[in-house]
Amino acid sequence: MIVIGIAGGTGSGKTTVVNEIIKRLPENDIAIIPQDAYYRDSSNIPPEDRHRINFDHPDSIEFDLLVNHIEQLQNGQAIKQPVYSYLTCSRLEETVMVAPRHIVIVEGILCLTNQKLRSLMDIKVFVDCEADLRLSRVITRDIVERERSVSETLKRYEETVRPMHLQFIEPSKRYADIIVPQGGKNKVAIDILTQYIEKQLSEK
């Protein structure tokens, strides 16, 4: 099994990179583990206060559970992945069954910030992208998918997204084996990454 960590700032194009990798490799060989599924449950917090949660701080992620699940997959055991709702800021009752695969991709803004999680990764990737482009993508996503206004999105960006990016996410770039500039538009970098993954698989 090859465990790949793909990190980068919010709106950097991580999901696009993951989708491009899936296109180039046998789909049945890949399991995707989104870091976002492991946000801590906030159902104990009053609904009107949940919008204050800092989703860009490492403490917002239940890393112990995520690490445990990766270890289970490496040991050939299926896991019950949590399902997190951004609309309610809480975990749903249902879970997603994920079976072990030859390639496990852990994707999320903070997945290179945790030492235990990094130690389980065979390949660490950081998707790099200009701040203004990331901001425009965040605004579009938050309005369409998370039902937030432009003013709410900009306020969150200024108060949490940008400072947390500078404090935690950008520094985690130094742990990356491969940096993908220009996000999912960098076809050359994605081709090289895919070839590297295929090489690692052949040597396992």
Buried (B, 14 or more C-beta within 10 A) or exposed (E): BBBBBBBBBBBBBBBBBBEBBBEEBEEEEBBBBBBBBBBBEBEEEEEEEBEEBBBBBBEBBBBEBBBEBBBBBEEEEEBEBBBBEBEEBBBEEEEEEBEBBBBBBBBBBBBBBBEEBBEBBBBBBBBBBEBEBBBEBBBEBBBEEEEBEEEBBBBBBEEBBBBBBEEBBBEBBEBBBBBBEBBBBBEEBBEEBBEBBBEBBEEE
